[in-house]
């Protein structure tokens, strides 16, 4: 929803609430007017000239504060209530509070300040609020170290970059906050780095304080990812890059498999199938009836791939394969019996996509994602065991390598059985592979066996291995394992001083040779202290330990241990008490799908998602920033 042209009531001229919310309105063809009526209209038009109007800027800011806090810039703010309901109910409460409430500390101190009403006053106030919110987040960091998570997303032909910061606050809590959104950024590596540096600089943060970085650039080339990462590490060596947990594993692996176009076609077919489930109740009823007739277990939760954070791609694939025959029969039913054109078209698109190549990709992705499913689920657990995750990672890599090197014949037999059970034609592997007509001129001559074994099966499995190696590099996994040695679970069972000392060596700016000696002594005293202290029992995460150390003052008793703990917590790949970035990214993606991708929406998203910080910004700070 775009902002209107004027935002606040005027004390010196007649500005109605209708003008506030509807702007200047629309024009219609005027009827003939008499001389007196024409003169009155002329005086009224001159009064509506924005350059002649002055507003109480304090009241304008208060009104915009309500707009940002309630998310009125969005058609859907995630509350489940319509825009009309939010406008009527929340605006009424706001007006009552303004009339009956005590003067707030957020009000401007002093006599009313009148300012010329401009067409961009609302966006100017919003941008000033956003800048001051970024500064307030930087103030909350208190000049300490922090980590960053950068995501570059593209949806509905809209591109935007999001920047999150992760730090430990004064109470020892792990905090993830949205610092800002850059609409339509240049997707080259140097330009992304410049946009990142500019936003940090505006907030008063320095790249020299970055001690961890993570990226979610799955839909873009590895070159972009590498350029930004290398650029930051060249300027700041301890800014280690770790796979962030807000980047879901299965969507990343699925995106990597899109190098084989038939896998992309498979998931497009699943998207159309999901739309048919949503739009055609007769289809869902028919599927359930056919499943029951054939004695299969009915799962009513036919969800879209990617609908949930973790594992939904795998679940969608498994369900599609398990219900393949009933689904195909139900799609035929819709195509032949349902008269509504939209639903017939969806059925036609699904039937068009049900080729041997799509079935081959379906069973291949089911096997591939089943290998990594336990790892994907383990990464999402709040009480995550880093060492166990690394074991699951190694097991997944080994299983994928075995699948690639010696699993071909077994998989091909599985595909053959599936095709026989579902009356699908299976090509002769010894015959020549026939590509799409438009590709035949440039496509090398090969047999079906060579195509499906090398260009399809091995290509997809190799891309999964490459993606896992890229996301979980040796240095990254070592960092996570080192950090896990401070985990307080089971009375600090994972504590290992011999691994924590090498962890400190990775940060030469913070731990000199002399400091390392002191750290060694502090670690010995620390573990003896906390294991005998009842207040340090029953904790399960690193974030719990940092909070308890601040509460008990142990952060001052063992300052080097607490510093090491903070460095572990700001790494994007270590478990946090919350995953604010993950839920925020969902809301951002959902909003930008429906709204324009511009600076106004970017500022509104920041203010709505960081309402607790935004609520502390004073009117005086906004006025000074205008």
QUIQUI-V858226 format. One record per residue. RES is the residue in one small letter. SS is DSSP state (hx for helix, st for strand, lp for the rest). Layout:
# QUIQUI-V858226
RES:SS + RES:SS
This chain:
# QUIQUI-V858226
x:lp + x:lp + x:lp + x:lp + x:lp + x:lp + x:lp + x:lp + x:lp + x:lp + x:lp + x:lp + x:lp + x:lp + x:lp + x:lp + x:hx + x:hx + x:hx + x:hx + x:hx + x:hx + x:lp + x:lp + x:lp + x:lp + x:lp + x:lp + x:lp + x:lp + x:lp + x:lp + x:lp + x:lp + x:hx + x:hx + x:hx + x:hx + x:hx + x:hx + x:hx + x:hx + x:hx + x:hx + x:hx + x:hx + x:hx + x:lp + x:lp + x:hx + x:hx + x:hx + x:lp + x:st + x:st + x:st + x:hx + x:hx + x:hx + x:hx + x:hx + x:hx + x:hx + x:hx + x:hx + x:hx + x:hx + x:hx + x:hx + x:hx + x:lp + x:lp + x:lp + x:lp + x:lp + x:lp + x:lp + x:lp + x:lp + x:lp + x:lp + x:lp + x:hx + x:hx + x:hx + x:hx + x:hx + x:hx + x:hx + x:hx + x:hx + x:hx + x:hx + x:hx + x:hx + x:hx + x:hx + x:hx + x:hx + x:hx + x:lp + x:lp + x:lp + x:lp + x:lp + x:lp + x:lp + x:lp + x:lp + x:lp + x:lp + x:lp + x:lp + x:st + x:st + x:st + x:lp + x:lp + x:lp + x:lp + x:hx + x:hx + x:hx + x:hx + x:hx + x:hx + x:hx + x:hx + x:hx + x:hx + x:hx + x:hx + x:hx + x:hx + x:hx + x:hx + x:hx + x:hx + x:hx + x:hx + x:hx + x:lp + x:lp + x:lp + x:lp + x:st + x:st + x:st + x:st + x:st + x:st + x:st + x:st + x:st + x:st + x:lp + x:lp + x:st + x:st + x:st + x:st + x:st + x:st + x:st + x:st + x:st + x:st + x:st + x:lp + x:lp + x:lp + x:lp + x:lp + x:st + x:st + x:st + x:st + x:st + x:st + x:st + x:st + x:st + x:st + x:lp + x:lp + x:lp + x:lp + x:lp + x:hx + x:hx + x:hx + x:hx + x:hx + x:hx + x:hx + x:hx + x:hx + x:hx + x:hx + x:hx + x:hx + x:hx + x:hx + x:lp + x:lp + x:lp + x:hx + x:hx + x:hx + x:st + x:st + x:st + x:st + x:st + x:st + x:st + x:lp + x:lp + x:lp + x:lp + x:lp + x:hx + x:hx + x:hx + x:hx + x:hx + x:hx + x:hx + x:hx + x:hx + x:hx + x:hx + x:hx + x:hx + x:hx + x:lp + x:lp + x:lp + x:lp + x:st + x:st + x:lp + x:lp + x:lp + x:lp + x:lp + x:lp + x:lp + x:hx + x:hx + x:hx + x:hx + x:hx + x:hx + x:hx + x:hx + x:hx + x:lp + x:lp + x:lp + x:hx + x:hx + x:hx + x:hx + x:hx + x:hx + x:hx + x:hx + x:hx + x:hx + x:hx + x:hx + x:hx + x:hx + x:hx + x:hx + x:hx + x:hx + x:hx + x:lp + x:hx + x:hx + x:hx + x:hx + x:hx + x:hx + x:hx + x:hx + x:hx + x:hx + x:hx + x:hx + x:hx + x:lp + x:lp + x:lp + x:lp + x:lp + x:lp + x:lp + x:lp + x:lp + x:lp + x:lp + x:lp + x:lp + x:lp + x:lp + x:lp + x:lp + x:lp + x:hx + x:hx + x:hx + x:hx + x:hx + x:hx + x:hx + x:hx + x:hx + x:hx + x:hx + x:lp + x:hx + x:hx + x:hx + x:hx + x:hx + x:hx + x:hx + x:hx + x:hx + x:hx + x:hx + x:hx + x:hx + x:hx + x:lp + x:lp + x:lp + x:hx + x:hx + x:hx + x:hx + x:hx + x:hx + x:hx + x:hx + x:hx + x:hx + x:hx + x:hx + x:hx + x:lp + x:lp + x:hx + x:hx + x:hx + x:hx + x:hx + x:hx + x:hx + x:hx + x:hx + x:hx + x:hx + x:hx + x:hx + x:hx + x:hx + x:hx + x:hx + x:hx + x:hx + x:hx + x:hx + x:hx + x:hx + x:hx + x:hx + x:lp + x:lp + x:lp + x:lp + x:lp + x:hx + x:hx + x:hx + x:hx + x:hx + x:hx + x:hx + x:hx + x:hx + x:hx + x:hx + x:hx + x:hx + x:hx + x:hx + x:hx + x:hx + x:hx + x:hx + x:hx + x:hx + x:lp + x:hx + x:hx + x:hx + x:hx + x:hx + x:hx + x:hx + x:hx + x:hx + x:hx + x:hx + x:hx + x:hx + x:hx + x:lp + x:lp + x:lp + x:lp + x:lp + x:lp + x:lp + x:lp + x:lp + x:lp + x:st + x:lp + x:lp + x:lp + x:lp + x:hx + x:hx + x:hx + x:hx + x:hx + x:hx + x:lp + x:lp + x:lp + x:lp + x:st + x:hx + x:hx + x:hx + x:hx + x:hx + x:hx + x:hx + x:hx + x:hx + x:hx + x:hx + x:hx + x:hx + x:hx + x:hx + x:hx + x:hx + x:hx + x:hx + x:hx + x:hx + x:hx + x:hx + x:hx + x:lp + x:lp + x:hx + x:hx + x:hx + x:hx + x:hx + x:hx + x:hx + x:hx + x:hx + x:hx + x:hx + x:lp + x:lp + x:lp + x:lp + x:hx + x:hx + x:hx + x:hx + x:lp + x:lp + x:lp + x:lp + x:hx + x:hx + x:hx + x:hx + x:hx + x:hx + x:hx + x:hx + x:hx + x:lp + x:lp + x:lp + x:lp + x:lp + x:lp + x:lp + x:hx + x:hx + x:hx + x:hx + x:hx + x:hx + x:hx + x:hx + x:hx + x:hx + x:hx + x:hx + x:hx + x:hx + x:hx + x:hx + x:hx + x:hx + x:hx + x:lp + x:lp + x:hx + x:hx + x:hx + x:lp + x:lp + x:lp + x:lp + x:lp + x:hx + x:hx + x:hx + x:hx + x:hx + x:hx + x:hx + x:hx + x:hx + x:hx + x:hx + x:lp + x:hx + x:hx + x:hx + x:hx + x:lp + x:hx + x:hx + x:hx + x:hx + x:hx + x:hx + x:hx + x:hx + x:hx + x:hx + x:hx + x:lp + x:lp + x:lp + x:lp + x:lp + x:lp + x:lp + x:lp + x:lp + x:lp + x:hx + x:hx + x:hx + x:hx + x:hx + x:hx + x:hx + x:hx + x:hx + x:hx + x:hx + x:hx + x:hx + x:hx + x:hx + x:lp + x:lp + x:lp + x:lp + x:hx + x:hx + x:hx + x:hx + x:hx + x:hx + x:hx + x:hx + x:hx + x:hx + x:hx + x:lp + x:hx + x:hx + x:hx + x:hx + x:lp + x:lp + x:lp + x:lp + x:hx + x:hx + x:hx + x:hx + x:hx + x:hx + x:hx + x:lp
